[in-house]
Amino acid sequence: MVPDRFVTVLIYPLHRLRRAGAGLWQLQNRERLRIRDEMSATQRLVPLVMKQRNGEHWTVEDRREIREHLHRMAALSPYMVLFVMPGGLFMLPVLAWWLDRRRLSRQNRDGHSS
């Protein structure tokens, strides 16, 4: 028979590794969905930009919407750099953790709770 202590010594690190892997998977999936949602929200940008080229003029509402789209795209730029860098895709969970940590510290500083 194998002593219980021996089994515990073998199983515990595997259990922690499995939990860490599941956490990374959830983090990556959450950020993937966030990127997808942000990219789909900027689909209306091209027709707005082309409006000026086609001889129409931008209204105040069009300019506001263009500004909002550009802000969304600027927020995604760190993610896009990761996709361009060789091996950068593996850093996506680290970037997501860092951005989430910044958001949480900002909420704590402002007195908001999540």
Secondary structure, 3 states (H helix, E strand, C coil): CCCHHHHHHHHHHHHHHHHHHHHHHHHHHHHHHHHHHHHHHCCCHHHHHHHHHCCCCCCHHHHHHHHHHHHHHHHHHHHHHHHHCCCHHHHHHHHHHHHHHHHHHHHHHHCCCC
